[in-house]
Amino acid sequence: MLRKQSLALLGAGAALIAGLVTAPSAQAAAANPYERGPAPTESSVTAIRGPFATSQTNVPSLGVSGFGGGTIYYPTSTSEGTFGAIAISPGFTAYWSSLSWLGPRLASQGFVVIGIETNTTLDQPDSRGRQLLAALDYLTQSSSVRSRIDASRLAVAGHSMGGGGTLHAAASRTSLKAAIPIAPWNLDKTWPEVRTPTLILGGEADAVAGVSTHAIPFYNSLSGAREKAYLELDNASHFFPQTSNTTVAKYMISWMKRYIDDDTRYEQFLCPPPRAIGDISDYRDTCPGS
């Protein structure tokens, strides 16, 4: 009888311990229902492909309004719930193919991504900003993957005039969760109306949109942004995002995860800020103590 009672007590104790072990993860999931994928590591945010298998579908220009079509990349998983979405614009005279490496790389980390074609390759930043927003509206309202998207968690990014358009889009739609202008070009240098957490990527040797006259003034003017950061790539030209780049991917993934998914597990890659060494020549942000 005593032996049976002892075994019963041991069993109850084991159940209690198991409950204590599993409770924090359940509480974490309840606290942030937007986390997608396993806990990140340095190798996971620098990998060419993330934890999600992806697929893609073309968007013909004839079937959409407000932008010139493009390509959608999305996680194929249906067990994780919905995902946040990102619209990305190429730059002046360029096509989506110039940035297309970003599509599957970001989608494999748990995002739906649309790389847009612009109405014309000569469209100016304000037009590209409107087209980014039109692409997000298409994604969430009409696209074949709309059921996979959480329409409350959207973001924009773009290169060159597409980066300038990213600022226009964020200023126009303050509900956006994240914005990443890449080597941005815009005649308007001040953006205090932007509320969206914004990461600006610049190239130290950019001769088209020099960081001293574009990226840095843009960053300095973001007085209304909830969070902001500026990362400058050492000796990089204006065209650095047109080639697969591990540093660009790492910080884009970390920023989008932190602010689209509200996933604080990625804060370790943003705060404390990285030192200006290696391929990073300058980094500024609003991280406490930076």
Secondary structure, DSSP 4 states (H G I P E B T S, - for coil): -HHHHHHHHHHHHHHHHHHHHHHHHHHHHHH-TT--SSPP-HHHHHSSS-SS-EEEEEE-GGG-SSS--EEEEEE--SSS--EEEEEEE--TT--GGGTTTHHHHHHTTTEEEEEEPPSSTT--HHHHHHHHHHHHHHHHHTSTTGGGEEEEEEEEEEETHHHHHHHHHHHH-TT-SEEEEES---S----TT--S-EEEEEETT-SSS-TTTTHHHHHHH-TT-SSEEEEEETT--TTGGGS--HHHHHHHHHHHHHHHS--GGGGGGTSSPPPS-TTEEEEEE--TT-
